[in-house]
Amino acid sequence: MTNVASNQMNAWEQKYHDITELYALADELLETVMGAQSPETQLALIESLVETIGESADVLTDEYVALCEGKPERKTAAKPKVEGALRKVYIAMADFGTRARDMRNAAHLIVKKLKRQLEQVIANFAEMLALALDRIMQKHDLEAMKARHASIALMLYSVGKGQAT
């Protein structure tokens, strides 16, 4: 294997790991329940979020592998699947935030980590697909992501310039 091919394979593996890290964060959320004073109440708060993370990570890993394999017929079908999986997680995080707003909960810190990890996953997919980020997340999430990821800000700027002409 040439050095270029090896570097490309390492980059693909790292991006795949970025997606599979979502599973680890779901496990971390579940671990916060174990140390809580009322585990049943805490589990009720995070249960749907954990399920959504797992289901979405399954879709994202499957689509990422297909995109890396270069299957052209999958590229067209991948965009709505990826956007839908990401949107479901953002909706579940917002729902958790609403339900747990008035509670002190260790899960809030994990959800912040989850949001950052999702941003990295989005940045990775944005290199392969033209994602409609406004369909995935709310405006304040999009603005925060643009501030943290120059590549996303540049992509959105380029798309805006293309639509203006």
C-alpha positions as CSV (number, residue, x, y, z in Angstrom):
1,M,0.0,0.0,0.0
2,T,1.4,3.4,-1.0
3,N,1.9,6.1,1.6
4,V,-0.9,8.2,0.1
5,A,-3.3,5.2,0.2
6,S,-2.2,4.5,3.8
7,N,-2.8,8.2,4.8
8,Q,-6.3,8.1,3.2
9,M,-7.1,4.9,5.0
10,N,-6.0,6.4,8.3
11,A,-8.2,9.5,7.6
12,W,-11.2,7.3,6.8
13,E,-10.6,5.2,10.0
14,Q,-10.5,8.4,12.1
15,K,-13.7,9.7,10.7
16,Y,-15.3,6.3,11.2
17,H,-14.1,6.5,14.8
18,D,-15.7,9.9,15.2
19,I,-19.1,8.3,14.4
20,T,-18.6,5.3,16.6
21,E,-17.7,7.7,19.5
22,L,-21.4,8.4,19.6
23,Y,-22.0,4.9,21.0
24,A,-19.4,5.6,23.8
25,L,-21.2,8.9,24.6
26,A,-24.5,7.0,24.8
27,D,-22.9,4.6,27.3
28,E,-21.6,7.6,29.3
29,L,-25.1,8.9,29.5
30,L,-26.3,5.6,30.9
31,E,-23.4,5.6,33.4
32,T,-24.7,8.9,34.8
33,V,-27.9,7.1,35.8
34,M,-26.0,4.5,37.9
35,G,-24.7,7.2,40.3
36,A,-27.9,9.2,40.5
37,Q,-30.0,9.5,43.6
38,S,-33.1,8.4,41.7
39,P,-31.9,6.2,38.8
40,E,-35.4,5.5,37.5
41,T,-36.2,9.2,37.1
42,Q,-32.8,9.9,35.5
43,L,-33.2,6.9,33.1
44,A,-36.6,8.3,32.1
45,L,-34.9,11.6,31.1
46,I,-32.2,10.0,29.0
47,E,-33.7,6.8,27.7
48,S,-35.1,8.2,24.4
49,L,-31.9,10.2,23.8
50,V,-29.8,7.1,24.2
51,E,-32.0,5.0,21.9
52,T,-31.9,7.8,19.3
53,I,-28.1,8.0,19.5
54,G,-27.8,4.3,18.9
55,E,-30.2,4.2,16.0
56,S,-28.7,7.2,14.4
57,A,-25.1,6.0,14.8
58,D,-26.1,2.7,13.1
59,V,-27.4,4.7,10.1
60,L,-24.4,7.0,10.1
61,T,-21.8,4.2,10.2
62,D,-23.6,2.3,7.5
63,E,-23.8,5.3,5.2
64,Y,-20.2,6.3,5.9
65,V,-18.9,2.9,5.0
66,A,-20.9,2.9,1.7
67,L,-19.7,6.3,0.8
68,C,-16.1,5.3,1.5
69,E,-16.6,2.2,-0.7
70,G,-17.5,4.6,-3.5
71,K,-20.8,3.2,-4.4
72,P,-22.4,5.9,-6.6
73,E,-25.9,4.7,-6.2
74,R,-25.6,5.1,-2.4
75,K,-24.4,8.7,-2.6
76,T,-27.7,10.0,-3.7
77,A,-29.6,8.0,-1.1
78,A,-27.1,8.8,1.6
79,K,-27.9,12.5,2.0
80,P,-31.5,12.2,3.3
81,K,-30.5,9.3,5.5
82,V,-27.6,11.1,7.0
83,E,-29.6,14.3,7.5
84,G,-32.5,12.4,9.0
85,A,-30.2,10.6,11.5
86,L,-28.5,13.8,12.6
87,R,-31.8,15.7,12.8
88,K,-33.2,12.9,15.1
89,V,-30.3,13.3,17.5
90,Y,-30.6,17.1,17.6
91,I,-34.3,16.8,18.3
92,A,-33.7,14.2,21.0
93,M,-31.1,16.5,22.6
94,A,-33.5,19.5,22.5
95,D,-36.2,17.3,24.1
96,F,-33.8,16.2,26.8
97,G,-32.8,19.8,27.4
98,T,-36.5,20.8,27.8
99,R,-37.4,18.0,30.1
100,A,-34.2,18.2,32.3
101,R,-33.9,22.0,32.3
102,D,-34.7,22.4,36.0
103,M,-32.8,19.4,37.2
104,R,-29.2,19.1,38.2
105,N,-28.0,16.2,36.1
106,A,-24.6,14.9,35.2
107,A,-26.0,14.1,31.8
108,H,-26.0,17.7,30.8
109,L,-22.2,17.6,30.5
110,I,-22.3,14.5,28.4
111,V,-24.9,16.1,26.1
112,K,-22.5,19.0,25.6
113,K,-19.8,16.5,24.6
114,L,-22.3,14.8,22.3
115,K,-23.1,18.0,20.6
116,R,-19.4,18.7,19.9
117,Q,-19.0,15.1,18.6
118,L,-22.0,15.5,16.3
119,E,-20.4,18.7,14.9
120,Q,-17.3,16.7,14.1
121,V,-19.4,14.0,12.4
122,I,-21.2,16.6,10.4
123,A,-17.9,18.2,9.3
124,N,-16.7,14.8,8.2
125,F,-19.9,14.1,6.2
126,A,-19.8,17.6,4.8
127,E,-16.6,16.7,3.0
128,M,-18.6,13.9,1.1
129,L,-22.1,15.3,0.9
130,A,-23.8,18.6,0.4
131,L,-25.7,18.6,3.7
132,A,-28.6,21.0,4.3
133,L,-27.5,22.0,7.9
134,D,-30.6,24.2,8.4
135,R,-32.7,21.0,8.1
136,I,-30.6,19.2,10.7
137,M,-30.3,21.7,13.5
138,Q,-31.8,24.9,14.9
139,K,-30.3,28.3,14.0
140,H,-28.4,28.8,17.3
141,D,-26.8,25.4,17.0
142,L,-25.8,26.2,13.4
143,E,-24.2,29.5,14.4
144,A,-22.3,27.9,17.3
145,M,-21.0,25.2,14.9
146,K,-19.9,27.8,12.3
147,A,-18.0,29.6,15.0
148,R,-16.1,26.3,16.0
149,H,-15.6,24.8,12.6
150,A,-14.0,27.0,9.9
151,S,-14.6,24.4,7.2
152,I,-18.3,24.5,7.9
153,A,-18.4,28.3,7.9
154,L,-16.5,28.2,4.6
155,M,-18.8,25.6,3.1
156,L,-21.9,27.6,4.1
157,Y,-20.3,30.8,2.7
158,S,-19.6,29.1,-0.6
159,V,-23.1,27.7,-0.9
160,G,-24.5,31.2,-0.2
161,K,-22.3,32.7,-2.9
162,G,-23.4,30.1,-5.3
163,Q,-27.1,30.8,-4.6
164,A,-26.6,34.5,-4.9
165,T,-25.2,34.3,-8.5
